[in-house]
Amino acid sequence: MLSFDSDDARYIAELAEYVAIPSISRDADRETMLAAARWLVEKLDFADARIVETGGHPAVVGEWLGAPGAPTVLVYGHYDVQPTGSLDEWITPPFELAVEDGRLRGRGVTDDKGPVYMVLEVVRQFMAQEGRLPLNVRFLFEGEEEIGSPHLPDYVRAHAAELAADLVISADGAMWRASEPSLSIASKGLLALDVVVTGANRDLHSGRYGGTVANPVHGLVQILDSLHDPDGRITVAGFDDGVAPLSDAERAEIAAVPFEDADYRAELGVQALHGQPGLSTLERLWTRPTLEINGITGGGWYTVIPHEASAHITCRLVPGQDPQAVAAAVEKHVLAQAVPGVRVEVRVEPGGVPAYTIAPDHPAIRAGRQALAEVYPGRDVLLARIAGTLPATVLFEETIGAKTLFFSFSTADELLHAPNEFLRIPRLREGMRAWEQLLRLLADGEHRLAPMNR
Amino acid sequence: MLSFDSDDARYIAELAEYVAIPSISRDADRETMLAAARWLVEKLDFADARIVETGGHPAVVGEWLGAPGAPTVLVYGHYDVQPTGSLDEWITPPFELAVEDGRLRGRGVTDDKGPVYMVLEVVRQFMAQEGRLPLNVRFLFEGEEEIGSPHLPDYVRAHAAELAADLVISADGAMWRASEPSLSIASKGLLALDVVVTGANRDLHSGRYGGTVANPVHGLVQILDSLHDPDGRITVAGFDDGVAPLSDAERAEIAAVPFEDADYRAELGVQALHGQPGLSTLERLWTRPTLEINGITGGGWYTVIPHEASAHITCRLVPGQDPQAVAAAVEKHVLAQAVPGVRVEVRVEPGGVPAYTIAPDHPAIRAGRQALAEVYPGRDVLLARIAGTLPATVLFEETIGAKTLFFSFSTADELLHAPNEFLRIPRLREGMRAWEQLLRLLADGEHRLAPMNR
């Protein structure tokens, strides 16, 4: 067993440095992104870590290959973070790590800086205390996960040999609940697009032109309203093509997971839940595709007929859905709704990814369950699914032929992507101990990874 | 005849000073609003002009009552301006008056600083060249017209005796087209309200919560889409209560006004016009109430289910509609659309105003037509309507019992309320000459105003 610190002071201080770098992949300049990458490189000096160019924000790679004959894992994570959203909604500044009530608050602390920090600390302690790692480990930390990893595919394809591994272990992802250790066996795919509706060649006075021209906001809301029926079913023809109905076995497996709608409603502060009828909340969350309007904007709080209105939409995809086919189906539906007098454009973002799954009896899942069981004795380790998207998983399977184990100590309720993102402090040392166990189990014993023929 | 300058240089220079004061009633601080008010006071030194408190932004009043036995008019206008909207869309900075292609560009130049400047210059020249005005003139310039004149009613009610007049002449408003002189015999009322839809107690990750909760943007677009049918009819029950169908006489009067849909489409850059079926464009614009979504906002361009979405709506009202009853009808309709899992709130702005009309044979209309005919010889003076709103008109009728003549040399296409607002330079001297004629005609001859019994 490795020896970890007896309190969290050093961990928090180091993580605070990392969170202080506002590495928002959507907005930050190169110097800021480089600062976050350099922070990682410094932690991985023993693994020949280095900053590499991708065509977008740089990535960090490294490797320690001092265990010949042992399996090799590739640890994946990201150093970029989401935009802050409205600063007014943050209790404390997003890039100043706040410690409060057993939680750390700051943008990126749980997605994905904290979870990445845990594995860095574990491998550093292996080197410091044992002089070696239990197996070969490669590292890949990207800087564009929050914008859909636009440059990762080309980079990984071009460097597949340098990234070769028997398993990818992702420090990104999240356990679905703090009270029950769990491993995810699936994540949803992602497709993002904008709908832009334009009307006249300028903003018009709402009195002097009202009643004579199509208002782009009206045109947009008509389109957006047509995407679901009032019960919450997606009405886009072809959207569900290839999606298998839930089997009885899947329904039983999901029903076995403790889940109370009343608790979920209370946590979210809503009077009622909403979505496709005939399915339980967890069935919808884990197994059904979604189409959510993330943002909408047009005009302003004064008397205009705006000349443009637009919305940002993301679809979460499940196995069987092809992102390009879904994009085409949504575009066809949207364009068919356009009223005369406005122009409607659908802008599909590049980088759509299909859903991902790993078999429940894969050695990595079995090793992961045992590692969690040792850290959380007496608690069942559940097999859950990630309703979010990890684009890298599909890519690694295609390029280096390895499955991905999600091994994150983030929790789904920690305000990922929202103001006041946080991480529970006890997770720091729990996560480190679990990573230690996982690496040992994958190296030796009944869950040992079979090294590929290379 | 008064003698005016032989070119516009001095007029433009003085107007540039006035436009340079960013008197945005929605945002500006007191000192900025006072600066605009002081600029007016300086121009009206002969009329004992002074700044008066209203409880909101100050107003400017003054009077020259040196024509005993002659009628009295109250000249009304406003010194406040609309917000700029996006600065990126302005060709030149909004508060630096630009001279280009026979036009002056700047926020407020045509609504209402330029039109007010014209009448100030005329009365100053009367005093300078003739030592008197043809009739008694009072002045009232407010600083809150663009935010719905919230404090004007109380001020006018409390000072009705000081503002007493036989006619109000408004330097606000706009001719509907540059090529044809016109007078307006009606303006629409206004009702503004916000619809706010709230969901969970925070923004949620669109993957980790997608498919389980009602998305407030979805809830909002469903509500907004329900306000019109696809053809553009307003579907709110009770919205039209009290609105008379168009009479054959009105339809004939409007049909006599030259108007080409093709030209209108080309000016606006749209492929098709839109609105209540069965009516001509001008009939819709001039005589039908509207409900326009001016602005919409919620979430952002990232993967969230936002916790709130909202829209700003204004309704333009026609004779027969009571603003409070319309507000109640819209609120009832909106609340009835709320889906389970979201909260819907309707916030009606105070200060709703009904529509306004003046009879086509009122002496003021007859005098105005003659004044315009003298300035624009050979061109028909049309009777038009203002599809915009002038809240002060209804107020003056209620409080001092006087009708209002709109006598503005702004034109409806001059980007009022939008970026790149402009005023046609020739309108400066045309407007001054017309004001001179109007004041002379109202004082003497067949269109002389009958002084009220006071």
Interface residues (C-beta under 8 A of the other chain):
Chain A: R26 Q82 P83 G85 E146 A174 W176 K188 L190 A192 D194 G199 A200 N201 R202 D203 L204 H205 S206 G207 R208 Y209 G210 G211 T212 V213 A214 N215 V217 H218 L220 V221 Q222 L224 D225 S226 H228 P230 G232 Y264 L268 G269 V270 Q271 A272 L273 H274 G275 Q276 T281 R284 L285 R288 P289 T290 E292 I293 N294 G295 I296 T297 G298 G299 G300 W301 Y302 T303 V304 I305 P306 A309 A311 H312 T314 R316 V339 P340 G341 V342 R343 I386 A387 G388 T389 A412 L415 L416 H417 A418 P419 N420
Chain B: R26 Q82 P83 G85 E146 A174 K188 L190 A192 D194 G199 A200 N201 R202 D203 L204 H205 S206 G207 R208 Y209 G210 G211 T212 V213 A214 N215 V217 H218 L220 V221 Q222 L224 D225 H228 P230 G232 Y264 L268 G269 V270 Q271 A272 L273 H274 G275 Q276 T281 R284 L285 R288 P289 T290 E292 I293 N294 G295 I296 T297 G298 G299 G300 W301 Y302 T303 V304 I305 P306 A309 A311 H312 T314 R316 V339 P340 G341 V342 R343 I386 A387 G388 T389 A412 L415 L416 H417 A418 P419 N420
